[in-house]
Each structure stands twice: as structure tokens, then as C-alpha cells.
Amino acid sequence: MTSPASSRTPRRSPRAPVLVTVAILAALVIAFFIFSSLLTDYLWYDQLGFANVLTTQWIAGAVMFLVGFVAMAVPVWVSIDVAFRFRPVYAKLNSQLDRYQQVIEPLRRVVVLGVPIVLGLFAGIATSTRWQVTLQWLNRTSFGETDPQFGLDVGFYVFELPFYQGAVGFASAVVLIAGLAALATSYLYGALRFSGRDVRISRVARIQLAVTAALYLALQGLSLWLDQYATLTDGTNKLVTGATYTDVAAGIPGKQILALAAAVVAILFIVTAVVGKWRLSVIGTAALIIISIIVGGIYPWIVQRFQVEPSERTVESTYIERNIDATREAYGVADVEEQSYDAQSDAEAGALAGDAVTTANIRIIDPALVTDAFAQLQQYRQYYSFPEQLSVDRYTIDGQQQDTVIAVRELNTDQLGNSATPYNTTFVYTHGYGVVAAYGNQRSADGQPVFLESGIPVTGALGDSDSYEPRIYFGQESPDYSIVGGDGGDDIELDYPSGANDNGTNQTTTFEGDGGPKLDSAFKKLIYAIKFQSEQVFLSDAVNDQSQILYDRDPAQRVQKVAPYLTIDSAPYPAVVDGRVKWIVDAYTTTPEYPYSKPQALSDAIADTYTERPVYASNEINYIRNSVKATVDAYDGSVDLFAWDTEDPILKTWQKIFPSTTKPLSDMSVDLMQHVRYPQDMFKVQRAILGTYHVTDADSFYSSDDAWVTPNEPTSNTANPPLQPPYYLTLQLPDQDPAFSIYSTYIPQQSGENARNVLTGYLAANADAGTTPGEISPDYGKLSLLTLPKTDTVPGPGQVQNNFNTDTAVANQLALLTRGDTSVVRGNLLTLPVGGGLLYVQPIYVKSNSETSYPVLQKVLVSFGEKIAFEDTLNGALDSLFGGNSGAQAGDEGVPEGDTSTGDTGDAGTGDAPDTGAGADTGATGNSQLDQALADAQSALEDRSAAYQSNDLVAAAEADERLQTALEAAVTASEAATAGQ
């Protein structure tokens, strides 16, 4: 009889359905979040008109994932399956293998499928990141240039070799993992057994392992064959990048021999699979190892040690020339125009008569120092801000081109305080307002910038709110997101604060452009509420069917997203163009695969006073082109990509991948062309290269007897000062027409006690693209290098700054300017090739130490040769420096000289520190205490200079203390005299 208990159906645990339900719901929630993220990305790209960029990436990434998954999972599964299916049925296993089988057997099906799937997922993810390499290979473009070693097109190294090496490396990994899986399975199930020194292997296992080894060796042979080409981009532990003498004589032939040897050994393993004898394959493998040691290591060392090193300069000259030519071509400096410049040092009267244009446009407004002045004079409300570093551009005002310092008044919601409610930051405070621009060469009588465009509402030479759209919805400091645009009701967006004629009522507006995805359905509101984790998006009554959500608003970020193949310049800048405020963004095509070209880290090359150096630099390049000029509309965020360098093969390749994303040059308006400039990051990269590669003679290059570097920032007081940045300004180089340009200087590449801060070169690039529609000026981008004779000792920026700091008359005047609650701030030190020599100009700002202060331009320091002048205006300083009449007028000629003028400093203060004329005769002030303090200061300056020359840091520190004490005494004496008057 069957008991009732035995006939009952086992009860399921009451938790099981709940757990399954929870798991399904969790999976659905995760899937929805992923889907919503992908959908918001698509809506953003689609609104901008670049949906094909995103879908191309998705499709390419998905296809590459599937290829990687299948290419890894299938071979591994087949390898395990074959090893298991053809295992010995009656193999005698030891007790340990028996235990392993007992543990694994219940999970065998899971393992057989799970291991390949997991490995396939990892492989798929890895290959999906290589979609750019694959698409470039499929759409490759010829460079039309061949390498000097193999005679292959440069495009082979840029587009093909990386793909082939990646494919071979991936295939090698697949074969290796599949072989290990087969080896483990064969051992576990007895097809491979070890008994002392005896190894027994089944026939099928032998064939499988031998064929796998043959495939692996064949792939290694192919990899070695490709490595010979990779030699042309290798610079590790070499004199220069590329194939050197040792590589050509021993390294490349050695790789060829090893590749053929690997192929022969692979054949021997096939023989083993057929005949069943391992002897030949084992001997071949051992021979391959020995050959690799001899051919790949010992022989190249012998060639390098006994043939190259004794005569390195001679035997490597051919390969140095290859490196020089390739590097100059890859960085676009092959056509640099070099000109010897014998700089004069005598500041004679009228010397600047032939440089009237340059002199009139000398920029005395430092864009890195006047941000506070812009803020205090033009910010108006706490929720507006200006960037730390303003931009330099040029505009035609009254028929004359004027260098300008320009910025947009952006929204800064961080300063709203208690008003920073979710509603305000999302719907009310949505945009900045207006452009603020100042003349670069002018200052007011009280030292403030002279604005050519300012105010709220905007007015000035660039137009007003009726002539261009001043609202800034897209900028570098815009909020993460804003919801704008409504259909009816009152305007709720703050347009600009009230003015004198607005009856105290702030002006409001409603966005009328097409700047972001529309929130025209509950579903879209939901997914964006999830994206920004804000219920305001879904619940607020300010959101309606006409509302748009604006996000990813930084100009550089928008360009990077729609053109992921481009490297973006670090300094987008605003311009008033065709009735709109446009952000102009320079973008580059780069590669680290150009044969024989010297690589450098881009982030290191562009680091200077205004661009920080990253902790880790990983973006190595050895080729760069400014292939695209992009614009971002500050009102509606629309992005336009203009193909600038239409001959660039990398850009042509990407145009095949993303057709119709770039516009032809003919679509650029004349107004936009007038504001395009030569990009600063590319110029920085080129100046770094030309510091060494201005030398085209192989012998001189080898000896490094004429290597240059960019000088450090002369005004920096840090232990590791950054490099001096390049500067934009209008100048006229010798035998050239005046042009808006970017320039930098060079000093010798030396270190230690013998280092000299003297000028060796002056590099400038024409930054004016012209005014012809669809046609770039032939002079645009022209690089000019003025080389100073080696016998000259023209002071470099650091030496000039030292002369300024140690000149007694200058120090005395600066001490007076720092009395009380003010401090002196030194502006950018400009270098200009005028008057047959080199003129240095540095604006001096005075800033109150109070909380709401801003720097005010009070003085200008100038130097020519060994003479120094220090006056209230640049015009006055130039006249003082050049014998009372420079022969030209500066932009601030109408500003009256103040009471703090140094008078005869220009003639007396020759800057030949420490024995300066000004320092030798400071003049009697009638105040004995002040006279004594000034004399003590002069003595301290002289002692400090002597201490630094003898590298006696202790004495220098003591002199600094005495100088500080003397200056404090001078200030006290001066204040006492003033109080007694």
C-alpha cells in the first residue's frame, strides 16, 4: 500500500515565485534605464542633425562586438567539445583526476557553454572599442607619399598596419586560449597523461594540439613579419624615431628570418599531427628559440656596439635625415620660412617709423588679467560671469582692423545663493546675455579697458540687440540643463536684469530657437527625468508640448560628440558673426602612426601658463592637421563642421565613414572667415617640434648644438614654472605685410649654471584667413622663423624680466605703487620684431587688496637692447625709450601721463643690471630717510644680482630680506612726507 505521504507532490518553496518575479522586474528596470539612456542620446543627435554619427557608431560597435564574441566563443567551444567528444573511454585516471571529474561532471554542460560565452563577452567588448580602426581600414585613403625604407604608402602605416596587427593579436589570443582549453580538457579526461618522464597522448588530442600549435606559430610568424614595418614608427631606446642603421642592417632582416622560421616550425607541427612524431616539432621549436636569441638579440647588439657606436654620427646620418624630413612633413612645418634676423640693440630716435602698424596694435590689455575688470565693470549681477582667460580676436572698426579682447557674459547659477531653487535653475535662469569686448591697444585715463561692445542691453561697435542675437544659451559655463520654450502664458525666462528705464522690472523672454529635444510626450519627460534625476522635468507645469531641454552645452563638448574622430582645441572663442554669437572651435585629425616622425604627447606640448599639464599624458601623436573648423551657435547650439584642410587623407577617410557631416569651405561666410584664426594648440605643437627640427643638417641635429626650447613664463614665481604661452596680435614681420598673427620665442636648450636666457629664434604664424568666400588666403598658416645669429646675445624674456625686476628706478616706482593696500601685477611680456631689433612690452597693473578689487593698468615697461623705459602709457614709454620720439604712435597715445611718471627712466634706466643708470642716480628727494631707504634698496638689488650670478642662494635670500626692509622703509618715509605736506 502506498502511504499518503509518499503520494504527495513536493511543495515548492513560497519564496521561489517571489524571487523570480523580483529578478524579472529588476531586469526590466535595468533594461528600461539602458533603453532610456540610448534614446536620450539618439534624440540629442537627431535634433542636431547628426543622428547618422550615433547610429554609425552603434552599428559598427555592435558588429565588432558580434565578430569578437563569435571569433572567441566558437573556437573555444569547438576546442573543448572536440577534446571531450574524442576522449579515451577507458582511460586509467589517478585518484586526483577522478575527484576533479566528480566535481566538474555535474557542471560540465554549464562549463562547456559558459566558459566560451564569458570569454566571448570579454572579447566582444574589447573588439567593439576598435570600431574606429576597422572603419578607417575599410575606408582608407592614400597619402600619396611613400616611406623611404619599404616604399609603401604612408596610408599603409596609418590605416592598415594597426588593423592587421590588431587582427593578428586577437587571433593569437583566440588560438592560445582555445589551445589551453583543449589541453586542460584532454588532461582532465585522460587524453593526455603523465607518468614520470613518460607522456602519453591520444591520437585525436595529438592532432588537435599539434594543429593548434601550428596555427599559433603561423600567427606569430605573421606578427613578426608585420613587426618589421612597425619599426618605422618605433622610437624606443633609439637615437631617432624610425628604422635606424641597426634596424635596417640587423633588426628588419632578423624579423624576416624569424617569421620564416616560425612558418617552418608551424609546418613541422602539421607533420607531427599527421605522422604522430613530436621529435621534429620539438627540435624545431628549440631551434626557433635559439635563432630568436641570436638573430633578435645578440646580432643587433653586436652591430650596434661594434659598428654603429664607434661611428654613430656617420652611419646614422641617412636615418636622421629621414626622421627630420618625415617629422617636418607630419607636423606641417616643412615649409617654414626661415630668415636670419640680426637684431639691433641701439634704441635710436625714429627707429619705429617703419613699424607703425605693429606699434599701433601692440596689445597692452592682458586677457588673463582683465577678467576681474570685465566682471566688476560689466557683470551687473552675481549670476553672470566671465571666463578666467579671455579671448583675442580682431574686428574692423571704422575701416581699421582692431585687435580685441572679447568674452561673453555667461550664466553662473552657482552664485544664485538662496535663489538657486530647482525651478529657478531649470526654467528661469537659462542663459547668459551679451558680448563684452575691449580694444586690445587702448586704456582709459584711469587704467580701465576701453570697451567697444558692452552694456545690458548690448551696444557698441559690434552692434546692439537689434543687429545680432545676444543671448547665450550655449557656452562654456552654461548649466547642465535648462528647459526652455513654451506655448502661451507669460515669459518666465530671465532675459536680463532691469535698468534705469525698465521701472525696476527684469526683462523676460521665451526661447524661440531649435536648441534641444522637445518634451512633447509624457514618455520623453519620464526618460529625461531619469537622465537628470529630477522630478521637475516630469511634474512641473512649466513643461509643455513646446518645451525643449538643452544640455551638453559646452561648445567643445558638442563638437567632440558629433565628430568623435577629431581632437578638439583647448581654446574655443566667441565671435559676432552674421548676426549671431558663434563659438569657433578648431579641431584636428591626428595619428601616432606616421613613419619616421617623432611622437610627442599632445597634452604636454600644449601645456603652458594658461593650459595645465595633466598628471598622466597618454594622447601621443606624430601627425597633426587642422582639418576642421567648427562653429557652435551660442543661441540655439547648432553645430557646423567645415572641411578646412581638404587634402588631409585622414579627414577624407572619415568623410567616407560619416558622409554629409562636414560642409565645404564655400559654405563659410565672409564674416566667419574674418574671424577664423590659426589655432593655438597646433601652433604650440609646431613650436615644440621646431625647437629641435628647425635644424635640417643631420650632423648638427646629432650633436644638438643648436637645439632650442620655449622659455618659461617670466612672471611665474613657482618652483617649476610653466612655459610662456604664444600670443595673438597684429604685427609686421620683416619683408612681409602686417597680419593678425600668433607668435612665440626660443632660447637655447641648456640647463645648469651655463644656461643662457638669450633669444635664439622668433616663430610666427599668419593667423588671418582672408575675406574671399570659399578661399583661404595663401598666407594663412605661413610659418616664419626669425633666427638670430649665434654670436648675438639678445636678452630672452626671462633675462628681460630680470632686468625689469632689478632695475633700481623701476623697483622704486613699483615700491611706491605697492604702498598701502595695493599690489602690483605684471602682465604678459610681449616680444615684437620692430625697429630692426626686438622690443619687449609689459603692462603693469595695480590691484587693491580689497575683496571686490580688479587690476588697473597704471604703467608700461618696455625694453630694447639694454635700455628700459617705464611710463604711464605705452606711447610715452616708446618715446622715452627711443630718444624722445619713437617714430610711431601706440594705441594709447591720447592718454595723459600721470603724476607717477618716471620721467628720465627711459634714458637713465638702461637695464644693464646691476649697474643701471637709474639705479646709480636715483636723485635727491629732499627726504633724507627716503634717500637712505632707496640707497639701501639699490645696494640690496646689486648684492642679490651678484649672489644669483655666483649661485649663492643663501646670500641671495639675505639680500632679498634687506631689499624688503628697505622698500618698507621707503614706503614709510614717503607716506610720512605726504602726510606732512
Phi, psi and omega in degrees: 000138179272128181287150178301327182293323182286341181269356180286144175282131180301136180281141173281151177296132180297345181279336187301309179299324180295315181295319178297317180297315179299318180296318179295316179297319179297319179295320179294320179296315179298317179297322180293319179297317178297315180298316181295324178295316179295321182292319178296323175299314181297318180297322179295311180295320182295320179297326179280347182087019181239033181299327181294334177294315180290314182294325176298318178296316180299312182296314180297316179296320180294316179297316179295324177297314180297318179299313180295319180297309182295317183295336177265311188294316185295309179300321180294316179297316179298318181297315179293318183295316180297315180298324181284316184298323184257028177290154175294132183285323186246034181292138177275120183249149175283169185298327181292317178294326176300316180295320178300316180296320180297326179285319188277327188306316179297336182254011188302313182298320179295317181293315183300323179268322186291316181299311177299322180295313180298314178297322178295323178297314178298317180294320179297317178298317180296316182287331181296334179284352182261021184296327180294316180299318182293315180294324176295321178295318181291334184241028188299151181234139179289141176278339184075014178229143180245151177282153184281352183264308183254348180072024179266152177297144180301329178301333177300319182284328183278317187254322189268310185302316178300322179292313181298317180295320178295318180295317180294319179297319178294315179298322178297319179296319180298311181296318180297313181294318177298320178295319178295321178296317178295319180297316180294318180295317179297319179292318183295326184254017169087004178286340178230118183229146179242128177226094186065237178269358183268132178242124179244137183220140180287163183298312182295317179298320178299313181298315183297312182291322180293317178296319178299316178296322178296317178298317181297316180294323177297319178294322177295323175297318177296321178297318178296323179295321178290330181297333179297326178285325179295343177302331184286347176245009182265131177235015184288124177054041180232162176295315178220164176288141179110182181286120178265185182301315180297320178298314183290320184279331186228317186293308182293311175301324179297318178295323177296316179297315180295324178296315179293322179296320178297322178295320179295316180295324176300320177296322178297325177291327174296319176300318178300318179298329184275310188267343177085008179254128183268351188303310184296317182292323178293315178298318179297321178295316178297318179296323179297318179297317180295316179299319181297323178293317183287306185285324184271343183232304187290311184296314176301325179295319179297315180299314182294317187285319190251348180245321184274306188302322178295335182223043189300318183299323182280310187288335181267359186300319180299319184281331173294318178298320176300316181295318180297311182297315182293318181295315180296323179289317185294327181264006176071030181243012183295331184259019178301135182265111181265142182214130177288135183232103180274088188292130176280153180243354181269120180272085183270153180301138178075011186293338184263012183299326181274001181238039185298321182294313180298315182297319181293338184251012177299123184277116177258354176267116181275115183295345179269349184248343187265007177303315179296324177294316176301317183294314183291327184266336188230002183284318175072314180226156184294340183272010172251156178205164175237153180292158179297324181244114179281169184257157177244126180220188178219146179223151176269114182241120181053040176081359180243136177283128183239127171290133184231151170256121194227149176203162174254148179275100186265160178280136178229091183289347178294341183261012181283341180065230182292345179279356183279058175279158179305322181294313181297313184288344180262319190245334187262303181270093189243342187203158171274184185210119165091157175256140174238126182222144179231150174297132180286338186250012183233159174211154178280174181297331179263014173088009179270159175297150175260111186277135173257349174211126185194181172086164172228117352298159187290141174215160176141192185291339180273352179120180177234188184295347176273339184259342173206158182279112187270353187283136185247090177273338182234115182203183184284342180241016182296152177301163181302317177204153174219151176248121189228169174079114179231175179237084179103174181080184182281150172294133181244347179282130174292121180273303174200157185290162183295151176240191184295333183257013185253009179057031178073010182258125177293145179278137179240165183206172172229130181300131184242009181265192176240087190247350182196172178301143179277143177261062188262017176206156179298326180296316179295321177299320182295312184292328177282331172297321176292317183300316184258006177050051182220122177289344179302323183297324186266326191259336188294140177284355176280352179263128178220186187294342180262358182289148176235147177251125182256127178204174189049064193259352178291129184304315181296321179295320180295317179294319180297323182289320182278345178225074186294348181272357184258151171260127189266138176296148185281356186225072169299149182221149182271153176209146174273111188226125173051044177077012179224160169267119182243136168273126178260124186236121175275141182223148188235149164259134183222163173202151172261015190247015180284124186296137176072357183273141182289127177276155172208152179284121183301317182295330176286320183294328183267356182289132177201203183301323186258352180234117185289149175273127181289160178294318179235124179258117184238352185270072183279134179226160168219020176204138180209140174220139173278077191277338186226135167253124182244151174231147175233122180289125183290343180269306185250000175075007181297142184246131174238131177249121181250126178289108186268307178261088186287351179267356183288119181297328180292318177296319178301320178297315180290332175294330174289324182286316180242075182295149175069013177269334177256145179260153178289159180300331181296342179280351178283132179284162177298319181299318179292319179303325182291344182249358172291139179226164178292129188290140185288324181294321178294321179296321178296318178298317182292323178292326177296320179290315184290344175302326178253320189269015166287341176278122180251356177271126185298321181294315179294321179298318181297318184280347180054037182277354180222039179275140183239162173221161174285134181292155175290159177300115187291338182269358183282142179249011182279162180293322178242082186295146176285170177287151175291132182284160170285158183233144173267136173188162177275125180213166179238113176280160180304132177065023177228163177280155176298144181202150171294125191220169170234137185221164173206167183238168179230150171229166182298147176276087181223162178214166179086199186291334183271003181295137180239131177262067177244152185282132177244336182203159180221112184254131178223148176235134176292120185254013184258113184280350179096185184232010181272124181300130176071011182220125180276137178304135180298339180271348180298133179079001179294124179266128178239130182239112175271120180254128181270142179304143183294338181279347179280153176234056177291125184297140176274177182303319180296319179292320178296317178298321177297319177297319177299316185289331185260352177294125187298314181297319178295315180300320179297315181293320178295325177298321178292325180289336182266008181288153179075224184256036179238158177224158181260134177238122181274131180275186181296138180267107182269148178236126184228130178277088181227161177061024182076002179222210181232122181258130175255136180228129177222118175286143179245122181255148175242132184230133175289149180275005178287167189292324186257026184278167173212152183294139178239129181288117184243330185218164175225127175262136176225152179215141176215120186065240179250007182264147180232143171225147185219102185228174180290330182233158176295319180300315178294322180294320179294317178297318179295322183289322185255058170063029178093345179206109183286339183093358180212165181246134175274170185291343182255029185297335183276355181280128181289149176287141182267188182283349183265014180299143181274000176062259187269013182302323183299326181269322185277319183279083184283351178073009178277063187298145006271354185267074180268147178300318181296324181287330183286334184219085181282345177088145179280131182263350185086357179242107187298322180294320178293318179300317180294320180296319179293323177294319177296321179296319179297317180296319179295320178299316180296318179295321180295317179298317179295323180295318179294323179295327179267005178060034178261091186291329179295312178296323178297319178295320178296320179294322177300318179296317179295323178296317180298316180297318181294318180294321176297320178294322179295318179297316180298316180295320180294318180294322179295320179293321179295319180293331181276351181281000000 
